[in-house]
């Protein structure tokens, strides 16, 4: 089963995360199938390739709770910008 979840990168006490499609049995920092974006919690910077996320979700990938909330946040920002 494929999950869309965060992969931790960055220095100690300065986390950065990559949003990846990965096998659910793989470890947190394991080799992803595909990278879909990144998230920096310190600066609240978020970049997400919506087309790739939608493609993976159509193919049965389930987002983690955190990634699902980030996807909803992106959707709210897009509707406010219009």
N, C-alpha and C positions, 0 to 999 in steps of 0.2 A: 504494500500500500504506500502511495506517495503522499507526503505531507509538505505543506508550505510552512516553513518555520524560520526562526532566526539562527544564524551561525555567528558566534562571537569572534571578533577580531579586535585588534587594538592592544594597547598597553594595559598594564595593571592599573586599576582605578581610573581608567579612561576608556571605557568600552565603546566599541563601534560594532554594529551588527550588519551582516549581509542577509537579505531575504532570499531564501533558496528553496528550490524544489528538491527534496531528498527522500530516500527510502526511510520509512518510519522506524526501521530497526537499526539504522545507522546512528553512530554517536553524534553528540551535539556539533562537534567541529569536524565531522567526517566529510568525505568527498561528495559534493552535491551533484545532482544530475544537471541542474541549470541554475544560474544566478538570475534573480528577478529584480533586484534593487538593493538599496542599503538604507540604514537608519542610524542616526547619531543621536542618542538620547540627551547628550549634554547640550547640544545646540538645537535640538528638536528638528534637525534637518532630515528630510525623508524624500527619497526618490524611489518610485515604483513603476515598473513597466506594466501598465494595466493590460495590454494585449497579451503578454505572456502569462500573467496571473489568470486571466479569463480562459486562456487556452488550457492551462493545467487544471483549472477547476472543472471545465467541461469534460476533461479526460478522467475525472474522479479524484483529483487531489483535494485533501481537506486542509484548510488553514488552521494553524494553532490559534488559541484564544487571543494572544497578543497580536499576531499578524492580522487576524480578523478585525480587531479594533483599529489597527493602522489603515487597513483598506477602507473601513467606514470613515475614518478621519480624512483620507484623501477625497472620498466622495463628497463629504460636506464642504471641503475647501473649494472643490470644483463648482458646486452649485452656488456658493456664495460669490464666486468670482464672476459669474454670468450676470 
